[in-house]
Amino acid sequence: MDFTLLASLAAIHIIALISPGPDFAIIVKMASQQSRQAAVACALGIAIAILIHTLLSLLGISLMIRQSPLAYTLVQCIGVSYLAWMGFQALKSALSRFKSIAASTEQPTQASAADKHNTVSFGIFKGFKIGLLTNLLNPKALIFFITLFTVLITPEVNLITKIAATTLLFSLSLIWFSLLALVLSKPLIQAKLLSVSHIIDLLVGIIFIGVSATIAVSLINDF
């Protein structure tokens, strides 16, 4: 087993995990506005998506998709559409909450009722699905793993090291995002985050739409 290779993979992946992006943004949103169970399920969904990306890269399927103009364009279009839709939903929620805050200065009771109405509770399965799709449909994640495995996981790397690498990336992802979900969903922290949920939704919307716009511009330039 190549421990040097595994250490390099771990270091690169940890940097990617803690960097702000759609995965980080959706965990913050889920942990601050949903139940702890839904937030942890979202974390598991992201980790499973990373596991899928890892396996696709190891099997060479991701590289085949990248090298096929039609397949890669289709993947990008699906990813852009999903991320843009998630961003729009977050901005829509932020706008609704901003209106509720503005209305609270004149009609506190009605504003409070409206704010509760606008808050939709997610179950465990919904949380898992959101986490899974957020990472799985992000074309940037596809490129990241293709690059990572093309450079570091060469054909000479033995099977045991590949299995260890797959387990390592999945475990690091699950630990990091689960830790975020557990910490941010603590009652005291969640209460504070809920008070600025409109700001969180606004930032989440900007991140998702920003990523989708970047991918869309790249897609247009390719044509």
N, C-alpha and C positions, 0 to 999 in steps of 0.2 A: 504493500500500500504506500502511495506517494503522499507523505504527510506535508511536504513542502507545497505541493500542488493544492492540497486541501486547505492549507492555511491561506494561500493566495486567493482561492475561491471565496473563503469565508470573509476575508478582509474586504474584497471588492463588493461582495453581496451585502455586507453590513452597511457599507457606505451608501449603496443604492437604497437599502431599506429605510435608513434614517433621513434620506433626502426628501424634501417636500414634493409631493406628486399626488396623483389621483388616489392611490392606495392609502396614503397617510391621511389625505383629506376626508375620504369616506369613513375611515375609522373614527376620526375626531367627530364627524357629524353623527354617526351612529351611536357612539359612546355618550355623547352629550345630550342626545334627544330621544334615545330608545332605551330599552331594558338592557341590563348587563348581558343576559342570555343572547339577545339579538346581536349585540356588539361583538361578543366572543364568536358567535356563529359567522359573522362577517369576516372576522380575522381568520377563521378556519377556511372560509371560502377563498380568501386571497391566497392562503398557503397552498390550498389544493390547486389553484390556478397556476401558481409558481411551479408546483410539482409537475403539472401537465406540460408547461413550457419546457421544463428540464428534460422530461422524457421525450418530447417531440424533437428537441435539439439533439439529444443523444442518439436518437434513431435516424437523424438526418431529415426528418419530415419538414421541420421548420426551414431548413436551408433550401429544400425543394420548393416550398411555397415562395420563399424570397426570390428564387431564381426564375419563377414563372410569373411573367408580367401580369397575366390575367388573374391568377390566383392571389398574388400579392395585392393587386389593385382592389380586388373584391374584399380581402381581409381589411385593408385600410378603410374602405368605404363603410363597412360594417362597424369597425372600431370608431371612426369619426362620428357616425350617426348615433351610436350608443353614448359616447362621451358627451356629445353636444346635447343630447336629450337629457342626460343626467345633470348637466350644467344648467340647462334651461329650467328644470324642475327645482334646482337649488335656488336659482335667482328668483323664481316665482314665489318660493317659500319665503325668501328674504324680503321681497316686496310686500308680501302679505303681513309679515311680522312688523315691518316698518310702519305700515298703515295702522296696525293694531296699537303700536306704541304712540303714534300721533293721536289716535282717537282716545287713548286712555286719559289724556289731559282734560277731555271734555265729558266723556262717558265711560268711566272706569269699569262699570259692571258689564256693559255691552262689549267693551274691548276685551275684557278677560274671557268672556264667553266665546267671542270670535277666535281668540288665540287658541283656546282649547279645541275648538272645532277644526282649526287648521292643522293641528298636530295629529298625525296618523301613526298609530302604533304598529310596529312590524313584529311578526312572529319570528321564530328561530329560522324557519326555512327561507323566509323572505330576506332576512339578514344574510344568510349563507349565500343565496343567489346573487344578491347585490355585490358582495365581496368577490365572488367567483367571476362574475361577468366584468366587473370593473378592471380586474387585472387581465383576465383572459382575452378580452376584446381590445386591449390597449396595444396597438401596433408597436409602440416604443418598447414594450416588454418583450415582444417577439424579437425585435432587433437586438435588444440587450443580451438575451440568452443565446442567440445565434453567434453574436460576436464573442461572448464570454467562452462558449464551448468550442468555437472554431480556433481560438487562440490558445486556450489552455488544455482542452480535452482532445488531444490528438489521437489518431488511430493506435498509437503505441501504448496508450494508457490502458492498464489491465482492467478487467471486469470488476474486481473488488473495489478498486479506486473509484470507478464510475458509480457503483452502488453507494459507496460511502459519500460521494459528492452529492448524489441525488438526495440521500437521507439528510445530509448536512444542510443543504439549501432549504429543504422543506422545514426542518426543525428550527433553523434560525428565523425563518419567516413566521412560523406559527408562534414561537416564543415572543418575538418582537411585537407583532400586532396584537396578540392576546394580552401581553403586558400593558400595551397602550389602552386596550379596551377595558381591562380590569381597573386600571388606575383612574382613567377618565370617567368611568361609570360609578365611582364611589359617590355616595349621596351628597357629600359636602362639595366635592369638585363638580359633580354634575349640576348641582343647583347653581353654582357660580357660572358654569358654561351656559346653562339655559338662559341666564339673564342677558347673555350676549349672543344668543342663538341666531339672531338676525345678521350679526357680523360674520358668524361662522358660515351660515348659508351663503352669504355674499361672497366670501373668500373661496368656498368650495365651488360655487358656480363659476367664478373667474378662473380657477385652476382647471376645471374640466373643459370649459369652453376654450381656454387658452391652449390647452394640449390638443384639442380637436382642431382648432384653427391652424396650429402649426403643422399638423399632419396634413390637413386639407391643402394648405399652401404648397407643401412639398409635393403632394399628389398632383396638383395643377401644374407645377413647374416641370414635373416629369413628362407631361404631355406637350 
